[in-house]
Every structure is written in structure tokens, then in C-alpha cells.
Amino acid sequence: MKILKNAVAGTLESSDLFVQIEPDENNLTLEIDSVVANQHMDAIRAAVLETLKEFEVSSGKIFIKDKGALDCVIRARVETALKRGGVQES
């Protein structure tokens, strides 16, 4: 599946996460900026990658600004951004 258009989800409030996605025909790029990166970067990355896998997204640019969001919030924000971005089969 691929991302068809730019989309965002979430906020920059404490305990939330802001996600921005963009189409990219060839590569899957994931950039994460987190206030809790030292402690939880592996868990954040895993939650994002699992959500992308559920939607079978294999290309696109995903930018994440985390303010200490819980796992369920991370997954919900990524899912919302993907649905807004019009993910369709490639």
C-alpha cells in the first residue's frame, strides 16, 4: 500500500504525538523526535512500524514529534494520519 497525499494527526501537547506523512514512491523513511527518546525510542519505533505493517505501508515519509505519548496514542495517531493520507493498494 502507498500513501496518496500529505496528512497530519495529533498535537504537540504533553503526552501526545504529532504525525506528518507524505507520499514517496520508492522508500519508507521514518524520522522520530521524542522528549523520551533515551528511555523509549525502541518502543516508539516498534509501535509505529507495527502500525505501518498492519496497513501494509511500504513507502512514504513519516515524521513524528513525540511528547511522551502512550503506546495506544502512538498507534491511534499513526492510524489516523494514514487514513487521512488515503492509503491505497499500490
PyMOL Python script that loads the backbone (N, CA, C, O; Angstrom):
from pymol import cmd

cmd.read_pdbstr("""\
ATOM      1  N   MET A   1       0.826  -1.171   0.000  1.00  0.00           N
ATOM      2  CA  MET A   1       0.000   0.000   0.000  1.00  0.00           C
ATOM      3  C   MET A   1       0.875   1.240   0.000  1.00  0.00           C
ATOM      4  O   MET A   1       2.033   1.197   0.415  1.00  0.00           O
ATOM      5  N   LYS A   2       0.312   2.348  -0.469  1.00  0.00           N
ATOM      6  CA  LYS A   2       1.090   3.579  -0.506  1.00  0.00           C
ATOM      7  C   LYS A   2       0.259   4.756  -0.019  1.00  0.00           C
ATOM      8  O   LYS A   2      -0.971   4.732  -0.051  1.00  0.00           O
ATOM      9  N   ILE A   3       0.956   5.772   0.425  1.00  0.00           N
ATOM     10  CA  ILE A   3       0.330   7.000   0.894  1.00  0.00           C
ATOM     11  C   ILE A   3       0.077   7.883  -0.320  1.00  0.00           C
ATOM     12  O   ILE A   3       0.977   8.096  -1.133  1.00  0.00           O
ATOM     13  N   LEU A   4      -1.143   8.397  -0.445  1.00  0.00           N
ATOM     14  CA  LEU A   4      -1.522   9.177  -1.620  1.00  0.00           C
ATOM     15  C   LEU A   4      -1.318  10.676  -1.458  1.00  0.00           C
ATOM     16  O   LEU A   4      -1.043  11.367  -2.439  1.00  0.00           O
ATOM     17  N   LYS A   5      -1.447  11.195  -0.232  1.00  0.00           N
ATOM     18  CA  LYS A   5      -1.321  12.643  -0.039  1.00  0.00           C
ATOM     19  C   LYS A   5      -0.780  12.944   1.355  1.00  0.00           C
ATOM     20  O   LYS A   5      -0.778  12.083   2.235  1.00  0.00           O
ATOM     21  N   ASN A   6      -0.326  14.169   1.536  1.00  0.00           N
ATOM     22  CA  ASN A   6       0.165  14.610   2.839  1.00  0.00           C
ATOM     23  C   ASN A   6      -0.979  14.615   3.841  1.00  0.00           C
ATOM     24  O   ASN A   6      -2.117  14.935   3.495  1.00  0.00           O
ATOM     25  N   ALA A   7      -0.674  14.259   5.086  1.00  0.00           N
ATOM     26  CA  ALA A   7      -1.684  14.272   6.139  1.00  0.00           C
ATOM     27  C   ALA A   7      -0.990  14.396   7.486  1.00  0.00           C
ATOM     28  O   ALA A   7       0.186  14.063   7.632  1.00  0.00           O
ATOM     29  N   VAL A   8      -1.745  14.883   8.471  1.00  0.00           N
ATOM     30  CA  VAL A   8      -1.233  15.012   9.830  1.00  0.00           C
ATOM     31  C   VAL A   8      -2.264  14.497  10.819  1.00  0.00           C
ATOM     32  O   VAL A   8      -3.446  14.367  10.501  1.00  0.00           O
ATOM     33  N   ALA A   9      -1.792  14.208  12.027  1.00  0.00           N
ATOM     34  CA  ALA A   9      -2.669  13.812  13.132  1.00  0.00           C
ATOM     35  C   ALA A   9      -1.953  14.134  14.434  1.00  0.00           C
ATOM     36  O   ALA A   9      -0.723  14.120  14.497  1.00  0.00           O
ATOM     37  N   GLY A  10      -2.728  14.426  15.471  1.00  0.00           N
ATOM     38  CA  GLY A  10      -2.172  14.668  16.788  1.00  0.00           C
ATOM     39  C   GLY A  10      -1.849  16.121  17.048  1.00  0.00           C
ATOM     40  O   GLY A  10      -2.116  16.994  16.223  1.00  0.00           O
ATOM     41  N   THR A  11      -1.265  16.365  18.219  1.00  0.00           N
ATOM     42  CA  THR A  11      -0.895  17.712  18.637  1.00  0.00           C
ATOM     43  C   THR A  11       0.504  17.684  19.251  1.00  0.00           C
ATOM     44  O   THR A  11       1.121  16.626  19.377  1.00  0.00           O
ATOM     45  N   LEU A  12       0.985  18.851  19.624  1.00  0.00           N
ATOM     46  CA  LEU A  12       2.273  18.962  20.294  1.00  0.00           C
ATOM     47  C   LEU A  12       2.100  19.163  21.794  1.00  0.00           C
ATOM     48  O   LEU A  12       3.012  19.636  22.473  1.00  0.00           O
ATOM     49  N   GLU A  13       0.934  18.803  22.306  1.00  0.00           N
ATOM     50  CA  GLU A  13       0.659  18.883  23.738  1.00  0.00           C
ATOM     51  C   GLU A  13       1.427  17.790  24.478  1.00  0.00           C
ATOM     52  O   GLU A  13       1.831  16.789  23.886  1.00  0.00           O
ATOM     53  N   SER A  14       1.620  17.994  25.765  1.00  0.00           N
ATOM     54  CA  SER A  14       2.264  16.996  26.594  1.00  0.00           C
ATOM     55  C   SER A  14       1.474  15.690  26.558  1.00  0.00           C
ATOM     56  O   SER A  14       0.244  15.713  26.565  1.00  0.00           O
ATOM     57  N   SER A  15       2.156  14.570  26.518  1.00  0.00           N
ATOM     58  CA  SER A  15       1.571  13.221  26.468  1.00  0.00           C
ATOM     59  C   SER A  15       0.853  12.923  25.159  1.00  0.00           C
ATOM     60  O   SER A  15       0.020  12.018  25.101  1.00  0.00           O
ATOM     61  N   ASP A  16       1.168  13.670  24.112  1.00  0.00           N
ATOM     62  CA  ASP A  16       0.573  13.420  22.794  1.00  0.00           C
ATOM     63  C   ASP A  16       1.692  13.243  21.780  1.00  0.00           C
ATOM     64  O   ASP A  16       2.874  13.258  22.123  1.00  0.00           O
ATOM     65  N   LEU A  17       1.301  13.079  20.541  1.00  0.00           N
ATOM     66  CA  LEU A  17       2.242  12.805  19.471  1.00  0.00           C
ATOM     67  C   LEU A  17       1.724  13.474  18.212  1.00  0.00           C
ATOM     68  O   LEU A  17       0.527  13.409  17.929  1.00  0.00           O
ATOM     69  N   PHE A  18       2.599  14.117  17.450  1.00  0.00           N
ATOM     70  CA  PHE A  18       2.233  14.733  16.182  1.00  0.00           C
ATOM     71  C   PHE A  18       2.850  13.900  15.068  1.00  0.00           C
ATOM     72  O   PHE A  18       4.049  13.621  15.080  1.00  0.00           O
ATOM     73  N   VAL A  19       2.026  13.508  14.109  1.00  0.00           N
ATOM     74  CA  VAL A  19       2.484  12.686  12.984  1.00  0.00           C
ATOM     75  C   VAL A  19       2.216  13.429  11.690  1.00  0.00           C
ATOM     76  O   VAL A  19       1.126  13.964  11.485  1.00  0.00           O
ATOM     77  N   GLN A  20       3.209  13.460  10.823  1.00  0.00           N
ATOM     78  CA  GLN A  20       3.045  14.011   9.483  1.00  0.00           C
ATOM     79  C   GLN A  20       3.492  12.946   8.494  1.00  0.00           C
ATOM     80  O   GLN A  20       4.568  12.366   8.644  1.00  0.00           O
ATOM     81  N   ILE A  21       2.665  12.687   7.481  1.00  0.00           N
ATOM     82  CA  ILE A  21       3.040  11.704   6.461  1.00  0.00           C
ATOM     83  C   ILE A  21       3.019  12.365   5.094  1.00  0.00           C
ATOM     84  O   ILE A  21       2.255  13.298   4.845  1.00  0.00           O
ATOM     85  N   GLU A  22       3.878  11.860   4.214  1.00  0.00           N
ATOM     86  CA  GLU A  22       3.976  12.357   2.849  1.00  0.00           C
ATOM     87  C   GLU A  22       4.197  11.174   1.910  1.00  0.00           C
ATOM     88  O   GLU A  22       4.805  10.177   2.299  1.00  0.00           O
ATOM     89  N   PRO A  23       3.708  11.282   0.686  1.00  0.00           N
ATOM     90  CA  PRO A  23       3.960  10.211  -0.289  1.00  0.00           C
ATOM     91  C   PRO A  23       5.436  10.142  -0.678  1.00  0.00           C
ATOM     92  O   PRO A  23       6.130  11.159  -0.687  1.00  0.00           O
ATOM     93  N   ASP A  24       5.897   8.970  -0.990  1.00  0.00           N
ATOM     94  CA  ASP A  24       7.227   8.732  -1.553  1.00  0.00           C
ATOM     95  C   ASP A  24       7.110   7.427  -2.323  1.00  0.00           C
ATOM     96  O   ASP A  24       6.767   6.393  -1.750  1.00  0.00           O
ATOM     97  N   GLU A  25       7.386   7.470  -3.589  1.00  0.00           N
ATOM     98  CA  GLU A  25       7.181   6.308  -4.452  1.00  0.00           C
ATOM     99  C   GLU A  25       8.141   5.150  -4.166  1.00  0.00           C
ATOM    100  O   GLU A  25       7.800   3.991  -4.400  1.00  0.00           O
ATOM    101  N   ASN A  26       9.342   5.462  -3.661  1.00  0.00           N
ATOM    102  CA  ASN A  26      10.383   4.439  -3.604  1.00  0.00           C
ATOM    103  C   ASN A  26      10.755   3.950  -2.210  1.00  0.00           C
ATOM    104  O   ASN A  26      11.001   2.759  -2.022  1.00  0.00           O
ATOM    105  N   ASN A  27      10.801   4.840  -1.239  1.00  0.00           N
ATOM    106  CA  ASN A  27      11.368   4.493   0.055  1.00  0.00           C
ATOM    107  C   ASN A  27      10.388   4.699   1.197  1.00  0.00           C
ATOM    108  O   ASN A  27       9.416   5.447   1.091  1.00  0.00           O
ATOM    109  N   LEU A  28      10.676   4.012   2.288  1.00  0.00           N
ATOM    110  CA  LEU A  28       9.965   4.251   3.538  1.00  0.00           C
ATOM    111  C   LEU A  28      10.953   4.936   4.477  1.00  0.00           C
ATOM    112  O   LEU A  28      11.958   4.349   4.880  1.00  0.00           O
ATOM    113  N   THR A  29      10.649   6.193   4.819  1.00  0.00           N
ATOM    114  CA  THR A  29      11.508   6.986   5.689  1.00  0.00           C
ATOM    115  C   THR A  29      10.757   7.266   6.979  1.00  0.00           C
ATOM    116  O   THR A  29       9.607   7.705   6.954  1.00  0.00           O
ATOM    117  N   LEU A  30      11.410   7.011   8.107  1.00  0.00           N
ATOM    118  CA  LEU A  30      10.803   7.248   9.409  1.00  0.00           C
ATOM    119  C   LEU A  30      11.741   8.108  10.239  1.00  0.00           C
ATOM    120  O   LEU A  30      12.869   7.709  10.530  1.00  0.00           O
ATOM    121  N   GLU A  31      11.267   9.302  10.623  1.00  0.00           N
ATOM    122  CA  GLU A  31      12.042  10.188  11.482  1.00  0.00           C
ATOM    123  C   GLU A  31      11.253  10.413  12.760  1.00  0.00           C
ATOM    124  O   GLU A  31      10.085  10.802  12.720  1.00  0.00           O
ATOM    125  N   ILE A  32      11.898  10.165  13.899  1.00  0.00           N
ATOM    126  CA  ILE A  32      11.241  10.309  15.195  1.00  0.00           C
ATOM    127  C   ILE A  32      12.038  11.267  16.064  1.00  0.00           C
ATOM    128  O   ILE A  32      13.244  11.104  16.255  1.00  0.00           O
ATOM    129  N   ASP A  33      11.339  12.274  16.588  1.00  0.00           N
ATOM    130  CA  ASP A  33      11.914  13.195  17.561  1.00  0.00           C
ATOM    131  C   ASP A  33      11.067  13.061  18.821  1.00  0.00           C
ATOM    132  O   ASP A  33       9.863  13.315  18.794  1.00  0.00           O
ATOM    133  N   SER A  34      11.686  12.669  19.909  1.00  0.00           N
ATOM    134  CA  SER A  34      10.924  12.394  21.135  1.00  0.00           C
ATOM    135  C   SER A  34      11.614  12.982  22.360  1.00  0.00           C
ATOM    136  O   SER A  34      12.839  12.957  22.476  1.00  0.00           O
ATOM    137  N   VAL A  35      10.797  13.513  23.274  1.00  0.00           N
ATOM    138  CA  VAL A  35      11.341  14.021  24.534  1.00  0.00           C
ATOM    139  C   VAL A  35      11.770  12.879  25.448  1.00  0.00           C
ATOM    140  O   VAL A  35      12.491  13.102  26.420  1.00  0.00           O
ATOM    141  N   VAL A  36      11.336  11.666  25.147  1.00  0.00           N
ATOM    142  CA  VAL A  36      11.696  10.492  25.952  1.00  0.00           C
ATOM    143  C   VAL A  36      12.494   9.481  25.124  1.00  0.00           C
ATOM    144  O   VAL A  36      12.431   8.277  25.374  1.00  0.00           O
ATOM    145  N   ALA A  37      13.234   9.976  24.149  1.00  0.00           N
ATOM    146  CA  ALA A  37      13.982   9.107  23.237  1.00  0.00           C
ATOM    147  C   ALA A  37      14.974   8.205  23.957  1.00  0.00           C
ATOM    148  O   ALA A  37      15.106   7.029  23.616  1.00  0.00           O
ATOM    149  N   ASN A  38      15.666   8.741  24.940  1.00  0.00           N
ATOM    150  CA  ASN A  38      16.675   7.942  25.652  1.00  0.00           C
ATOM    151  C   ASN A  38      16.075   6.718  26.322  1.00  0.00           C
ATOM    152  O   ASN A  38      16.710   5.664  26.368  1.00  0.00           O
ATOM    153  N   GLN A  39      14.865   6.841  26.841  1.00  0.00           N
ATOM    154  CA  GLN A  39      14.240   5.735  27.557  1.00  0.00           C
ATOM    155  C   GLN A  39      13.360   4.853  26.679  1.00  0.00           C
ATOM    156  O   GLN A  39      13.287   3.644  26.903  1.00  0.00           O
ATOM    157  N   HIS A  40      12.687   5.435  25.677  1.00  0.00           N
ATOM    158  CA  HIS A  40      11.622   4.698  24.994  1.00  0.00           C
ATOM    159  C   HIS A  40      11.688   4.678  23.465  1.00  0.00           C
ATOM    160  O   HIS A  40      10.702   4.311  22.826  1.00  0.00           O
ATOM    161  N   MET A  41      12.808   5.056  22.861  1.00  0.00           N
ATOM    162  CA  MET A  41      12.870   5.121  21.399  1.00  0.00           C
ATOM    163  C   MET A  41      12.556   3.779  20.739  1.00  0.00           C
ATOM    164  O   MET A  41      11.862   3.748  19.723  1.00  0.00           O
ATOM    165  N   ASP A  42      13.045   2.687  21.285  1.00  0.00           N
ATOM    166  CA  ASP A  42      12.785   1.371  20.688  1.00  0.00           C
ATOM    167  C   ASP A  42      11.296   1.047  20.703  1.00  0.00           C
ATOM    168  O   ASP A  42      10.769   0.523  19.721  1.00  0.00           O
ATOM    169  N   ALA A  43      10.612   1.352  21.801  1.00  0.00           N
ATOM    170  CA  ALA A  43       9.172   1.076  21.904  1.00  0.00           C
ATOM    171  C   ALA A  43       8.365   1.973  20.969  1.00  0.00           C
ATOM    172  O   ALA A  43       7.386   1.524  20.374  1.00  0.00           O
ATOM    173  N   ILE A  44       8.766   3.230  20.838  1.00  0.00           N
ATOM    174  CA  ILE A  44       8.073   4.158  19.936  1.00  0.00           C
ATOM    175  C   ILE A  44       8.222   3.667  18.504  1.00  0.00           C
ATOM    176  O   ILE A  44       7.239   3.562  17.771  1.00  0.00           O
ATOM    177  N   ARG A  45       9.457   3.368  18.107  1.00  0.00           N
ATOM    178  CA  ARG A  45       9.719   2.891  16.745  1.00  0.00           C
ATOM    179  C   ARG A  45       8.947   1.601  16.461  1.00  0.00           C
ATOM    180  O   ARG A  45       8.382   1.444  15.378  1.00  0.00           O
ATOM    181  N   ALA A  46       8.918   0.685  17.420  1.00  0.00           N
ATOM    182  CA  ALA A  46       8.196  -0.582  17.236  1.00  0.00           C
ATOM    183  C   ALA A  46       6.703  -0.347  17.044  1.00  0.00           C
ATOM    184  O   ALA A  46       6.088  -0.970  16.179  1.00  0.00           O
ATOM    185  N   ALA A  47       6.111   0.540  17.837  1.00  0.00           N
ATOM    186  CA  ALA A  47       4.678   0.825  17.716  1.00  0.00           C
ATOM    187  C   ALA A  47       4.356   1.424  16.352  1.00  0.00           C
ATOM    188  O   ALA A  47       3.355   1.059  15.736  1.00  0.00           O
ATOM    189  N   VAL A  48       5.191   2.335  15.880  1.00  0.00           N
ATOM    190  CA  VAL A  48       4.973   2.958  14.570  1.00  0.00           C
ATOM    191  C   VAL A  48       5.115   1.921  13.461  1.00  0.00           C
ATOM    192  O   VAL A  48       4.268   1.838  12.572  1.00  0.00           O
ATOM    193  N   LEU A  49       6.186   1.130  13.513  1.00  0.00           N
ATOM    194  CA  LEU A  49       6.426   0.137  12.459  1.00  0.00           C
ATOM    195  C   LEU A  49       5.342  -0.943  12.435  1.00  0.00           C
ATOM    196  O   LEU A  49       4.954  -1.402  11.361  1.00  0.00           O
ATOM    197  N   GLU A  50       4.854  -1.349  13.601  1.00  0.00           N
ATOM    198  CA  GLU A  50       3.772  -2.339  13.639  1.00  0.00           C
ATOM    199  C   GLU A  50       2.494  -1.783  13.015  1.00  0.00           C
ATOM    200  O   GLU A  50       1.780  -2.500  12.313  1.00  0.00           O
ATOM    201  N   THR A  51       2.207  -0.514  13.270  1.00  0.00           N
ATOM    202  CA  THR A  51       1.023   0.108  12.679  1.00  0.00           C
ATOM    203  C   THR A  51       1.174   0.216  11.164  1.00  0.00           C
ATOM    204  O   THR A  51       0.223  -0.049  10.427  1.00  0.00           O
ATOM    205  N   LEU A  52       2.357   0.601  10.694  1.00  0.00           N
ATOM    206  CA  LEU A  52       2.599   0.662   9.251  1.00  0.00           C
ATOM    207  C   LEU A  52       2.452  -0.721   8.626  1.00  0.00           C
ATOM    208  O   LEU A  52       1.928  -0.860   7.521  1.00  0.00           O
ATOM    209  N   LYS A  53       2.918  -1.738   9.338  1.00  0.00           N
ATOM    210  CA  LYS A  53       2.803  -3.112   8.839  1.00  0.00           C
ATOM    211  C   LYS A  53       1.343  -3.543   8.746  1.00  0.00           C
ATOM    212  O   LYS A  53       0.953  -4.205   7.784  1.00  0.00           O
ATOM    213  N   GLU A  54       0.531  -3.171   9.739  1.00  0.00           N
ATOM    214  CA  GLU A  54      -0.902  -3.505   9.714  1.00  0.00           C
ATOM    215  C   GLU A  54      -1.584  -2.926   8.475  1.00  0.00           C
ATOM    216  O   GLU A  54      -2.477  -3.555   7.907  1.00  0.00           O
ATOM    217  N   PHE A  55      -1.167  -1.727   8.055  1.00  0.00           N
ATOM    218  CA  PHE A  55      -1.740  -1.079   6.877  1.00  0.00           C
ATOM    219  C   PHE A  55      -0.969  -1.436   5.604  1.00  0.00           C
ATOM    220  O   PHE A  55      -1.289  -0.948   4.520  1.00  0.00           O
ATOM    221  N   GLU A  56       0.040  -2.284   5.743  1.00  0.00           N
ATOM    222  CA  GLU A  56       0.866  -2.729   4.621  1.00  0.00           C
ATOM    223  C   GLU A  56       1.482  -1.560   3.860  1.00  0.00           C
ATOM    224  O   GLU A  56       1.542  -1.567   2.631  1.00  0.00           O
ATOM    225  N   VAL A  57       1.936  -0.563   4.602  1.00  0.00           N
ATOM    226  CA  VAL A  57       2.584   0.602   4.003  1.00  0.00           C
ATOM    227  C   VAL A  57       4.058   0.274   3.795  1.00  0.00           C
ATOM    228  O   VAL A  57       4.770  -0.061   4.742  1.00  0.00           O
ATOM    229  N   SER A  58       4.503   0.373   2.553  1.00  0.00           N
ATOM    230  CA  SER A  58       5.886   0.041   2.237  1.00  0.00           C
ATOM    231  C   SER A  58       6.676   1.233   1.715  1.00  0.00           C
ATOM    232  O   SER A  58       7.888   1.134   1.524  1.00  0.00           O
ATOM    233  N   SER A  59       6.003   2.362   1.480  1.00  0.00           N
ATOM    234  CA  SER A  59       6.710   3.558   1.030  1.00  0.00           C
ATOM    235  C   SER A  59       6.018   4.799   1.575  1.00  0.00           C
ATOM    236  O   SER A  59       4.814   4.803   1.831  1.00  0.00           O
ATOM    237  N   GLY A  60       6.805   5.843   1.742  1.00  0.00           N
ATOM    238  CA  GLY A  60       6.290   7.103   2.256  1.00  0.00           C
ATOM    239  C   GLY A  60       7.257   7.700   3.257  1.00  0.00           C
ATOM    240  O   GLY A  60       8.220   7.059   3.679  1.00  0.00           O
ATOM    241  N   LYS A  61       6.982   8.937   3.625  1.00  0.00           N
ATOM    242  CA  LYS A  61       7.792   9.623   4.626  1.00  0.00           C
ATOM    243  C   LYS A  61       6.930   9.844   5.851  1.00  0.00           C
ATOM    244  O   LYS A  61       5.834  10.397   5.756  1.00  0.00           O
ATOM    245  N   ILE A  62       7.420   9.414   6.998  1.00  0.00           N
ATOM    246  CA  ILE A  62       6.688   9.563   8.251  1.00  0.00           C
ATOM    247  C   ILE A  62       7.572  10.350   9.214  1.00  0.00           C
ATOM    248  O   ILE A  62       8.689   9.941   9.528  1.00  0.00           O
ATOM    249  N   PHE A  63       7.052  11.486   9.677  1.00  0.00           N
ATOM    250  CA  PHE A  63       7.758  12.341  10.626  1.00  0.00           C
ATOM    251  C   PHE A  63       6.963  12.364  11.925  1.00  0.00           C
ATOM    252  O   PHE A  63       5.758  12.617  11.916  1.00  0.00           O
ATOM    253  N   ILE A  64       7.634  12.100  13.039  1.00  0.00           N
ATOM    254  CA  ILE A  64       6.957  12.009  14.327  1.00  0.00           C
ATOM    255  C   ILE A  64       7.635  12.922  15.336  1.00  0.00           C
ATOM    256  O   ILE A  64       8.858  12.921  15.477  1.00  0.00           O
ATOM    257  N   LYS A  65       6.819  13.698  16.032  1.00  0.00           N
ATOM    258  CA  LYS A  65       7.278  14.551  17.138  1.00  0.00           C
ATOM    259  C   LYS A  65       6.521  14.071  18.366  1.00  0.00           C
ATOM    260  O   LYS A  65       5.329  14.342  18.514  1.00  0.00           O
ATOM    261  N   ASP A  66       7.210  13.363  19.240  1.00  0.00           N
ATOM    262  CA  ASP A  66       6.583  12.739  20.410  1.00  0.00           C
ATOM    263  C   ASP A  66       6.806  13.584  21.658  1.00  0.00           C
ATOM    264  O   ASP A  66       7.905  14.080  21.907  1.00  0.00           O
ATOM    265  N   LYS A  67       5.748  13.735  22.427  1.00  0.00           N
ATOM    266  CA  LYS A  67       5.808  14.472  23.692  1.00  0.00           C
ATOM    267  C   LYS A  67       5.469  13.558  24.864  1.00  0.00           C
ATOM    268  O   LYS A  67       4.863  13.997  25.842  1.00  0.00           O
ATOM    269  N   GLY A  68       5.863  12.279  24.767  1.00  0.00           N
ATOM    270  CA  GLY A  68       5.640  11.336  25.860  1.00  0.00           C
ATOM    271  C   GLY A  68       4.338  10.568  25.749  1.00  0.00           C
ATOM    272  O   GLY A  68       3.731  10.226  26.764  1.00  0.00           O
ATOM    273  N   ALA A  69       3.900  10.293  24.525  1.00  0.00           N
ATOM    274  CA  ALA A  69       2.632   9.590  24.307  1.00  0.00           C
ATOM    275  C   ALA A  69       2.721   8.118  24.700  1.00  0.00           C
ATOM    276  O   ALA A  69       3.771   7.487  24.579  1.00  0.00           O
ATOM    277  N   LEU A  70       1.604   7.592  25.167  1.00  0.00           N
ATOM    278  CA  LEU A  70       1.498   6.168  25.455  1.00  0.00           C
ATOM    279  C   LEU A  70       1.433   5.385  24.154  1.00  0.00           C
ATOM    280  O   LEU A  70       1.144   5.948  23.098  1.00  0.00           O
ATOM    281  N   ASP A  71       1.701   4.096  24.229  1.00  0.00           N
ATOM    282  CA  ASP A  71       1.696   3.212  23.063  1.00  0.00           C
ATOM    283  C   ASP A  71       0.379   3.290  22.287  1.00  0.00           C
ATOM    284  O   ASP A  71       0.386   3.361  21.058  1.00  0.00           O
ATOM    285  N   CYS A  72      -0.743   3.277  22.996  1.00  0.00           N
ATOM    286  CA  CYS A  72      -2.052   3.308  22.323  1.00  0.00           C
ATOM    287  C   CYS A  72      -2.265   4.623  21.585  1.00  0.00           C
ATOM    288  O   CYS A  72      -2.914   4.646  20.540  1.00  0.00           O
ATOM    289  N   VAL A  73      -1.729   5.715  22.115  1.00  0.00           N
ATOM    290  CA  VAL A  73      -1.842   7.023  21.464  1.00  0.00           C
ATOM    291  C   VAL A  73      -0.976   7.058  20.212  1.00  0.00           C
ATOM    292  O   VAL A  73      -1.391   7.585  19.180  1.00  0.00           O
ATOM    293  N   ILE A  74       0.212   6.502  20.301  1.00  0.00           N
ATOM    294  CA  ILE A  74       1.104   6.439  19.141  1.00  0.00           C
ATOM    295  C   ILE A  74       0.416   5.715  17.994  1.00  0.00           C
ATOM    296  O   ILE A  74       0.380   6.211  16.868  1.00  0.00           O
ATOM    297  N   ARG A  75      -0.125   4.548  18.284  1.00  0.00           N
ATOM    298  CA  ARG A  75      -0.793   3.750  17.251  1.00  0.00           C
ATOM    299  C   ARG A  75      -2.011   4.479  16.677  1.00  0.00           C
ATOM    300  O   ARG A  75      -2.229   4.463  15.466  1.00  0.00           O
ATOM    301  N   ALA A  76      -2.795   5.111  17.537  1.00  0.00           N
ATOM    302  CA  ALA A  76      -4.002   5.816  17.083  1.00  0.00           C
ATOM    303  C   ALA A  76      -3.643   7.000  16.188  1.00  0.00           C
ATOM    304  O   ALA A  76      -4.295   7.224  15.168  1.00  0.00           O
ATOM    305  N   ARG A  77      -2.622   7.751  16.557  1.00  0.00           N
ATOM    306  CA  ARG A  77      -2.222   8.915  15.753  1.00  0.00           C
ATOM    307  C   ARG A  77      -1.679   8.485  14.388  1.00  0.00           C
ATOM    308  O   ARG A  77      -2.004   9.097  13.371  1.00  0.00           O
ATOM    309  N   VAL A  78      -0.865   7.450  14.365  1.00  0.00           N
ATOM    310  CA  VAL A  78      -0.326   6.966  13.086  1.00  0.00           C
ATOM    311  C   VAL A  78      -1.458   6.439  12.209  1.00  0.00           C
ATOM    312  O   VAL A  78      -1.503   6.732  11.014  1.00  0.00           O
ATOM    313  N   GLU A  79      -2.367   5.669  12.788  1.00  0.00           N
ATOM    314  CA  GLU A  79      -3.507   5.147  12.027  1.00  0.00           C
ATOM    315  C   GLU A  79      -4.356   6.282  11.455  1.00  0.00           C
ATOM    316  O   GLU A  79      -4.759   6.226  10.293  1.00  0.00           O
ATOM    317  N   THR A  80      -4.627   7.300  12.249  1.00  0.00           N
ATOM    318  CA  THR A  80      -5.427   8.424  11.786  1.00  0.00           C
ATOM    319  C   THR A  80      -4.740   9.141  10.625  1.00  0.00           C
ATOM    320  O   THR A  80      -5.384   9.459   9.625  1.00  0.00           O
ATOM    321  N   ALA A  81      -3.440   9.396  10.751  1.00  0.00           N
ATOM    322  CA  ALA A  81      -2.700  10.043   9.676  1.00  0.00           C
ATOM    323  C   ALA A  81      -2.737   9.213   8.396  1.00  0.00           C
ATOM    324  O   ALA A  81      -2.891   9.760   7.304  1.00  0.00           O
ATOM    325  N   LEU A  82      -2.598   7.898   8.526  1.00  0.00           N
ATOM    326  CA  LEU A  82      -2.637   7.031   7.354  1.00  0.00           C
ATOM    327  C   LEU A  82      -4.009   7.056   6.691  1.00  0.00           C
ATOM    328  O   LEU A  82      -4.106   7.089   5.464  1.00  0.00           O
ATOM    329  N   LYS A  83      -5.050   7.043   7.480  1.00  0.00           N
ATOM    330  CA  LYS A  83      -6.410   7.087   6.912  1.00  0.00           C
ATOM    331  C   LYS A  83      -6.661   8.440   6.239  1.00  0.00           C
ATOM    332  O   LYS A  83      -7.304   8.499   5.190  1.00  0.00           O
ATOM    333  N   ARG A  84      -6.166   9.511   6.826  1.00  0.00           N
ATOM    334  CA  ARG A  84      -6.307  10.835   6.218  1.00  0.00           C
ATOM    335  C   ARG A  84      -5.464  10.961   4.948  1.00  0.00           C
ATOM    336  O   ARG A  84      -5.815  11.704   4.031  1.00  0.00           O
ATOM    337  N   GLY A  85      -4.355  10.230   4.905  1.00  0.00           N
ATOM    338  CA  GLY A  85      -3.468  10.262   3.750  1.00  0.00           C
ATOM    339  C   GLY A  85      -3.926   9.404   2.594  1.00  0.00           C
ATOM    340  O   GLY A  85      -3.264   9.333   1.559  1.00  0.00           O
ATOM    341  N   GLY A  86      -5.063   8.750   2.774  1.00  0.00           N
ATOM    342  CA  GLY A  86      -5.645   7.977   1.679  1.00  0.00           C
ATOM    343  C   GLY A  86      -4.818   6.771   1.286  1.00  0.00           C
ATOM    344  O   GLY A  86      -4.552   6.567   0.101  1.00  0.00           O
ATOM    345  N   VAL A  87      -4.410   5.976   2.243  1.00  0.00           N
ATOM    346  CA  VAL A  87      -3.614   4.787   1.948  1.00  0.00           C
ATOM    347  C   VAL A  87      -4.419   3.853   1.035  1.00  0.00           C
ATOM    348  O   VAL A  87      -5.553   3.489   1.346  1.00  0.00           O
ATOM    349  N   GLN A  88      -3.820   3.479  -0.079  1.00  0.00           N
ATOM    350  CA  GLN A  88      -4.450   2.543  -1.014  1.00  0.00           C
ATOM    351  C   GLN A  88      -3.432   1.525  -1.493  1.00  0.00           C
ATOM    352  O   GLN A  88      -2.223   1.713  -1.352  1.00  0.00           O
ATOM    353  N   GLU A  89      -3.940   0.451  -2.058  1.00  0.00           N
ATOM    354  CA  GLU A  89      -3.054  -0.572  -2.596  1.00  0.00           C
ATOM    355  C   GLU A  89      -2.220   0.000  -3.715  1.00  0.00           C
ATOM    356  O   GLU A  89      -2.696   0.818  -4.502  1.00  0.00           O
ATOM    357  N   SER A  90      -0.973  -0.432  -3.786  1.00  0.00           N
ATOM    358  CA  SER A  90      -0.083   0.058  -4.841  1.00  0.00           C
ATOM    359  C   SER A  90      -0.204  -0.769  -6.098  1.00  0.00           C
ATOM    360  O   SER A  90       0.476  -0.493  -7.086  1.00  0.00           O
TER     361      SER A  90
END
""", "prot")
cmd.dss("prot")
cmd.show_as("cartoon", "prot")
cmd.util.cbc("prot")
cmd.orient("prot")
